[in-house]
Amino acid sequence: MSSLTLTPGSLSLADLRAIHAGGISLRLSASATADIERSALLVLNAAAGDAPVYGVNTGFGKLASKRIGKDELAALQRNLIRSHCVGVGEPLAPEVVRLMLATKAASLARGFSGVRPVVVQSLLDAFNAGLVPFVPAKGSVGASGDLAPLSHMTLALMGEGEMLVLDEQGKGQRRPAMEVLKEKGLAPLELAAKEGLALINGTQTSTALALHALLRFETLYASALVSGAMSLDAARGSDGPFDPRIHAVRGQPGQIETAAVYRELLAGSAIRASHREGDERVQDPYCLRCQPQVMGACLDQTRYVSTVLLREANAVTDNPLVFSDDGAMISGGNFHAEPVALAADALACAIAEVGAIAERRIAMLIDTGVSRLPPFLTENAGLNSGFMIAHVTAAALASENKSLAHPASVDSLPTSANQEDHVSMATFAARRLADMLDNTSHIIGIELLAAAQGFEFLRPLKSSAALEQVHALLRQACPPMPGDHYLAPDIENAATLVAGRQLAELVRRVTRFETLT
């Protein structure tokens, strides 16, 4: 197992990819220990003193005016975790929980949270042991921290919650956390002053959910470039709109970059060469002609999201914060996940648009008046329905994505007796992206099937070498459909190809394109 050193404040996107994928161990940079210990000492001194310090010797939220006795400070932290474990719904994916453990450890290790080194090490030990705390997906409004989900994570480390033990198929079984900790030889975490609050204040769940979606979309986006190029060639569209001069005069970087990707994917297509002269069509429909403009804008949006989430993964987002250089402990609001909420909403729009323009290309391919291919991409139309209802599925999924893309960040419900009177809804904003990605994977899968069927009708002409490789990959799992057959398994297989790494790797080899840099 390879090892990754966490240097607080310096996590890279490559680091987050590795954490998300798993199969690595984490260790803390030796330079971080001194900062952690200095801030922990300040909290220890505050706990021993008589002055009220929020989160150390007071209640929480609206109960901040309630003083807690020195002999009850550890119980205060335990009760905080227990009372905040109120999540509902299905468990978060192991990839998300891995990101939560790692980013929480990295945040606390920056030395502004007042926790002891053992707390950070407990998070790393759980990660390295492959533990997946059982964390219900629902129950956070993304302000005052992701309180409920982070509490479930912390309760498991305390040995009082549950762990999700995965079998060889990746399915999880809920088991008492203490049993699992003992099996792994790990001691339950015992909390000292402020440590429970530090563990559950913060945006690590929202950020982990958003990163999970971003890293999945990185692959899906590259696959969508491939399916769009295949549709263009299957419809015998023009490559004129991809001329670099068009995109240079506008100056949008994503548009310029994606136009170049399309040109390289289509280079050498005999299909394109066959109709370069004498094609009576003046212009292609927007779903073909404007792919660089639409997909380029989505690329720029995705890279903006990546920048925000990378910052947040490295951020200190609990409260109050401890500044050991002058001994100050200051209450603020870094736990408010508005940056994550807005970024997740931006990513939702990009995901929806990638699916929306792909759905339009499917509609174009089955319309013989536009594509000049057989109606519904089938021989003997009428007896056969071909891709008629596969397009309906794509339309249903695209429409669902439009509803899911409604911004979550514009909603707010006051909580904690109006103490927390404006919240971000970042957790839902990020969580709903998974459903949108599933929908879009299936839309792109249907487009791949439709475009590949279009290729069949243009034989013996061949597309470019790159797109013929894609056609061959698809045909390994999905046969041609000259007549009607059971199509649902083909759609699932195509969606699996779209969501996997093969198409993205092909794009990288051919064009050197990276969705995220």
Secondary structure, 3 states (H helix, E strand, C coil): CEEEEECCCCCCHHHHHHHHHCCEEEEECHHHHHHHHHHHHHHHHHHHCCCCCCCCCECCHHHCCCECCHHHHHHHHHHHHHHHCCCEEEECCHHHHHHHHHHHHHHHCCCCCCCCHHHHHHHHHHHHCCCCECCEEECCCCCCCCHHHHHHHHHHHCCCCEEEEECCCCCEEEEEHHHHHHHCCCCCCCCCCCHHHHHHCCCHHHHHHHHHHHHHHHHHHHHHHHHHHHHHHHCCCCCHHHCHHHHHHHCCHHHHHHHHHHHHHHCCCHHHHHCCCCCCCCCCCHHHHCHHHHHHHHHHHHHHHHHHHHHHHCCCCCCCEEECCCCEEECCCCCCCHHHHHHHHHHHHHHHHHHHHHHHHHHHHHCHHHHCCCHHHCCCECCECCCHHHHHHHHHHHHHHHHHCCCCCCCCCCECCCCECCCCCHHHHHHCHHHHHHHHHHHHHHHHHHHHHHHHHHCCCCCCHHHHHHHHHHHHHCCCCCCCCCCHHHHHHHHHHHHCCHHHHHHHHHHCCCCCC
